[in-house]
Amino acid sequence: MLACIKAGADIVDGAMDCMANATSQPALGTLDSLFGKEAGIIPNRELFIQINEYWAGVRKLYAPFESGTMASATDLYQHEMPGGQVTNLRFQAEAIGIGEKWDDVKKAYANANRALGDIVKVTPSSKVVGDLALFMVQNNLNE
């Protein structure tokens, strides 16, 4: 993200600070702080703060549906699971009774992806990889 901004990208994908990181995009406030006002990432700081405070309150209402990952998950570089898939697959693992094996599910996701040819993971292909990973963990299978 930082390299893109330095290289002159017109658009980068970020999230409101209270919704950022974890399984989401980097915080816009962080990007703005790193690059300063001249970058124009947040043109109206006061409005940004008000909007961020609003969404922080809304997020509390949805806390029961959080994935449990509240910090940046660097194991992403091992399993390469898209952010939305992390949340969905974790809930699926819980629903089928293997939630306590979440680390195994993430490893199986990487193995399933390799077995399927390292496919581009977007809906629905990430779902296919996730379903195979759950099946592998449930049945004690490997790549």
Protein Blocks (a to p, Z undefined) as FASTA:
>chain_A
ZZmmmnopabdcdddfklggjjlccdfklmmmmnojmlomamblmlmmmmmmmmmmmmmm
mmmmpghiabdcfklmmnopafklmmmmmmmmmmnopmmmmmmmmmmmmmmmmmnopaac
ddfklmmmmmmmmmmmmnopaZZ
